[in-house]
C-alpha cells in the first residue's frame, strides 16, 4: 500500500536535510561531511527530491526547537523560495521540538527516527520484519499524538471533569494504539517461539553458525553473496538488507557452516527501534562466531565500528572477545596510508583484522582460513567404531569431519577423525546409540 502511494505522487517531495553536530558527536570524532552524506543517503532511500543539505555545529540543544532561532529564521526564506515541502533533521527530536519547527517553517519535519522507520516500512519483506516495523512505528507515533489534535480545544471548562473533544480524541487514539501494540507484541512473541524452535532444530544439526554484522552499507550482503554464491539483495544503499538470511556454506577445507546475514546497524538508533529489532538480532546471539564487517574506506569507519560494538554490548556480547573476527571490507579503495593506519589499529586487538574486497572477491581465502582456524580450536581427534555396513555413518564423518585413517577388522570399521565437540555429540546421538 505504501508503495502505491509513492507511485501515485506526480513528483517526489522537495526535501532539505539538516545535520546538527552535537557535543557527543564531537567527542567521537565523527566527520560531519560523511555524516551528512549518510543522512542524505537515508533520505534518498525514500525516493525524495533532495534539493539541498547542510551541517551545522550545535553548541547546545534548545529544549523548544533543538536548533537556535537564528538558524530557523535564516532557513525560512530559503525554504519558501525553493518550495521545500519536507525538512529532515538528522537528530532525534522530541515531539515538542518537531511540532515547533513545523509551526515556524510551516513545513513537514521528520527526525532521524521517523526517517529510519519510513525506510524500514518500505523495505521489510517478511512477516516478522513488518511486525517489528509496525511496533516501532506505533511506539514512536504514540508519543507524538498530541501533534494531531492541536486544532481541537483541550481546555477544561467550569467545574466539569470531562475533557474537551481534543482530549477525548487523544485518549481514544492512545487506547487504540495501545491495543494494537499489545496485539503486535503477542504476534511477535509467537514469531520468537517459532524462531526458538527453528534454532533448537538447527542445534541438532552439527553446523556451527557464523553471523555477519556491521554498520549499514558496510558490504555484509556482498560478502555473503561472494562466499555462498547466493543472490541476496546487495546494493550500494543504506538498509538494503532488513531481514536475516541463512545459507549452508561449505568451506574449502570441507567444513560446513551456516552463514547468516543480518540487518545493518546504524548510529543513534533509538531504544524502541533496538528493542523492536532484537528478535532479528537474536541470530547474532546464537552465533558461534561473528564476522564484524567494516567499511574500511568510510571516513567514519572508526565511529561506525564504535556503534556496532555498542549494539553488540546491548545484546550482551563482548565486542572484544575471541569469537569476533573483524573484516575490513572495501580495502581495494584504501590509500597506502589509510591501510597502514588500519594495520596499526588491528595490532591492538585479540583477533586479526582481514583486508577484504567482497565486490572484487579479494581476500576471501583469508576469511575462509580464519573461520577454519577458529573452529579448529574446538576440534579434537577421535576414534570411533562402527559397523562396516553403515555407509551413512561413514559418509557423515567424511562430510562433517576430517577423516585421518580407516582400519577394517572383520565387520567393524575403526575410523580416526577430527571432529568438533558439537559434531561428535551429534554423531554419537545419530549413529553410536543404535550401534551400542
N, C-alpha and C positions, 0 to 999 in steps of 0.2 A: 504493500500500500504506500509505504514511504517513497518507494522508487517511482511509483506512478505520479505522485505529487511533484517530484523533481522533474519528471519528464514533461509535465503539463506546463511548467513555467516557461513563458516565452523567452525570457532572458535570465541568466544567472544573477543572483543578488550581488549588487556592488558592495564590496566589503573593504574595510580598513582593519589592519592588525596592529595592535599596540602591545609591546612588551615592556613592562616596568621592571627594571632590575633592582631588586630589593637587597637589603644588607646580607641576608643569609646566602644569597647567590654570590655576592662579592666575596664572602669568606671561602666559597668553594671554587673560586677562580673560573667561573663559567664565562666563556667567550660570548658577549652579548649578540654579536652578529650571527654566530652559529645558533644561538638560542632563538633569535628572531627568525632565522631561516627554518628552524624546526617548527616554530609556530605557524609560519606561512605554509609549510608542508602539511601540517594538520588541517589548516583552513582549506587548502586546495583539495583535500580528501573528501570534502562535502560539496564539491562542484560549485564553487562560488566564483565571482569575478573579482579577483584581488586587484584593487585599484592602487593601493599604496600600503606601506608598512613602516613602522618606526619603533626604535627602542629608546627609553629614557632611563636615567639613573634616578632612583627614588630614594630620597634621604629618609623619609618617614611615611608611613601609611596613614592616610586620613580616614578616620572612622566612618565619615559620611559618604565619601566618594572614592576612596582608595588613593586617587591621584589628586594633585593640587588644583586649586581653582584657576590658576593662571593658564595651565595647560588645557583645561576644559574650555576656557574662553578662546584660547588660541586655535583650537581644533574646530570649534563650532562653525565658523565661516567656511573653512576648507571643506567640511562635510557637506555643507549646503551647496557650495559651488560644484562639487564633484558628484552630487546626487548619491552620497553614501547612504545605504539602506541598513547596513549591519556593521557594528563595531565588535571585534573580537579582542578582548583584553586577556593577554596571556598571563593570568594570575587567577587565584581562587577568590572571587568576590563574595561578600555577604549579600543576602537578599536586599538589604537596605542600600548598600553601595550600588548594586546593579540597578535598582529602581531609580535612585537619584541620578545616575549617569544617563539613564534613558530619558528622564524628565528634562535634564539640562540640554541634551542634544536633540531630543525628540526623535531618537533613532533606537532601533532594537539593539540591545547589548547582550552578549553572552560571554561567559568567562571560560577558563581552560577546562573546567569540569564539564560544563554544558557542551563544549565543542567535542570533547572526547566521547561523551555519551552519544552525541549525534553520529559520530563515526562508528562507534560500536553498534548503534542501532541499524546502520546500513550494512555493516559487514558480517554480523553474527549470522551463521548459517545453520547451526544445529539447534535443536530444541533447547538444550541446556544453555547454549550461548545466548539465545533470545531471552530465556528466563532470567539470566544474570543481568542482562542489559535492562530489562523491564524493572527488576528490583532496584537497581542502582538509580534508574531514572525516576522512579516513584519516590525514593528517599530524597532525591535532590528536589523534585517538584514539591514535595510536602513542605519543605522549609521556605518555599517561595510562593505559596498560595496567596499570601496577603497581597501580592502584586496584581493578582487578577481581579481584585474586588475593591480597588481604591476609588472607583466611581460610585460605589454604593455607600449609604450612610451607615456608620458603625457606632454612632453615639447613642448612649442610653438616654431616654427621655423621662423626666419626672422621677417618680419613685419606682417605676416599673423594673422588674428584674429580668425582663425578656430583652434580648439584644435586638438591634435593628436588622433589616433584611440582609445587609452585608455580612454581619456576624453569623446569622443563621446559615447563609450560603457557605461561609467558611467552614463552619462546623460540619455541615453536610459533606463538603468536599473532603475534609480531613478524615471523616469517618469512612467514606468510600475508598479513599486511598489506603487507609489503614487496613481495610478489609482485603483489598487487592494485594497489599504487601503480605498479609498473612497467608493468602492462598498461594502466592508465588513461593513463599518460604517453605510451605508444605510440599509443593511440587518439586522444589529444589532438593528437599530432604529425600524425596523418593529417588531423584536422579543420583544423589550421593550414595544412597543404598545400593542402587544398581551398579554404580561405578565400583563400590566396595566389593560387590560380588564378582565383577569382572577382574578386579585386582586379585581377589582370592583365587580365582580360576587360573590367572596368569602365574601365581606363585607355584602352582602345581607343575607348570612348565618351566624347565630349568634354564630360562633365558634371562640373563641379567638385563636390567633396564638402564638405558643411558639417555638422559634428558638434555635437550638443548635449551639453554636460557640465554637471555641477553636483552639489551635495550632494543626498542623497536627499530626496525630497518638496519640492524647490525649484520644481517645476512644469514640468519638461522635457517630459513626455509631453503635458501640457495645451497647452503652446506648440506642440509637434509637431502635435497634432490641429488646433489653431486655424489653423495655417498651411497644412497639407496637406489639411484636412478628412478626415483618417483617423480610425480608431476604435481607436487603441492604448489599452490599459487605462490610465486616468488617474484615480487615486483619491487622496483625502487620507489617504495611508497610506505608511509608510516601505517602501522597496523594492517599490513597485508594479510597476516595470519591472526585469527581470533579464536579458532577452535583447535584443540590439540589433535595431532595426527601421529599415529604409531605405525611402524613398519618393522617386520622381522628383517634383520640385516646380518649377512654372513661376512665376517672379516676375512681378509686374505689368508689369515692363519687357519681358517676353518671354524673358529669360534663363532657362535651365533648369539646375537644380542637383539633386544628390542630397542629401537631408536625412537624417541619421542620429540616432536616439535611442539613448542608451546607458544602462548601469546607473548608478544614483546612487552617488556617493562617500559615505564616512562617516568620522568621526574614529576614531582609534585602531584602524584596521584592521590586523590582524597581518600580518607578512610573508608567511606561507603563503597568506593569502587574496589579497593583492595579486598574488602570483605566479600563483596558480590562475586569477585572472580577467584576467590580462594579455592572453590571446587575445581576450576580449571587447572589451578596450580598444584592441586593435590598429586598430580602425576610427578611433579618435581619431588614431593615429599617421599614418594615411593621409589624414587630412582636409586640405583646402586652407585651410579656415577653421574656427575653433572658436567657438561661442557658449557662453559661460560663464553659465549661468542661476543667479541667486541668489534666495533667498527674502529679499527686502528687508525683510519685516515681522518676521522672526525676531529675537529678542533676541540670538541668537548668529550673526547674518549675517556679521560680520567674521571670527569664528573659523571658520565653515564655509567661507568663501572661502579662508582660510589653508589649510585641509585639502585643498581641491580643488587649489589651486596646488601643494601639496606632492606630491600624487599625480601631477600633470602633470610635475613635475620628475623624479619617479621614472621616468616614461615617457620622459624625455629631451626634454621640451617646455618651452621657456622661457615661463613664465606671463606675462611682461611684454612678449612680442613683439607686433608689429602684427597678427599673424594670430589674435588673440583679441579678441572683442567681448563686453563684459560686459552682460548683460541683467538689470536689476533688476526681477524679477517680483513680483507681488502688490502693486504700487505703489498700487493703489486703497485699500489698507488702511493706508497710511502717514499719520502725522500731518504737518502742515506742517513742524514742527521736524525730524523724522526725515528728511523729504525733503531739506531744506536741508543737513543734515549729510552725507547721501549725495552730494549735488551737489558739496559742497566736496571730499569724498574722491575723486570721479571726476576732478576737475581735475588731480590729480597723475598721471594715467595717460596712456599714449600714445594709446589709443583711447577714444572717448566711452562713457559708461555710459548705456544706454537704459532709461527708466522704462516698464514694460510691465505690463499685467494680462492674462495669457493667458486666464484664465477669462472675463473680461468683454470680451475681444478689443479691448483698448485699447492703442494704441501699436504695433500690428503693422506699420503702414505705415512706421514708423521702422526696424523690423528689416529689412524688405524693402529699404528705401532704403540702409541701411548695408551690407547684403550686396552690393548692386549697386555701391556706391561702392568697396568693397574690390576687387571683381573688375575694375572699370574700370581699375585701376592696371595690370592685366596685359593690357589690350586696346589694339590698335593698328588703324589704318585701313589696309586693304589693297585692292588692285585685282586681281581675278582674271579670266582669260579662259577662257570655257568655251563649248562648242557650244550654240547657241540651242535645239537639240532636247533638251538634257539637263535635262529637267524635274525630275528627282530632285535634281540638284546645286543648282538654283535654289531648290527647296523647302527643301533642307537649310540653305542660307545664311539664308533667311528665318526658319527655325526656331531656328538656333543663333547667329545674329549680328544686327547692326543694319544692314540694307541702306540705304546712303545714296543710291546712284544706279545706274541701269542704262542702258547705251548699247548699241544693237544695230548691228552692222556686218556686213552680209550674213548669213552663217551663224553668226556669233560674237556672244557677249554679253560686254561689259566691265562687270563689277559691282564697284562700290566698297562695301566692307562693313567694319564694325567687328567684329573678332573677337579673342578671346583667343589667346595663343600656343598653348595646348593644342588649342583648337578648330581653329586654322589647320593644325596638324600633322595632325590627324585628317582634315580636309577634303582636304588635299594627298594623303594616303595613299589615301583612298577614291575621289577623283574626278580629281585632276590627273595622277596617274601614268598612268591609262588614256588621258587626253587627249594627254599628251606622247608 
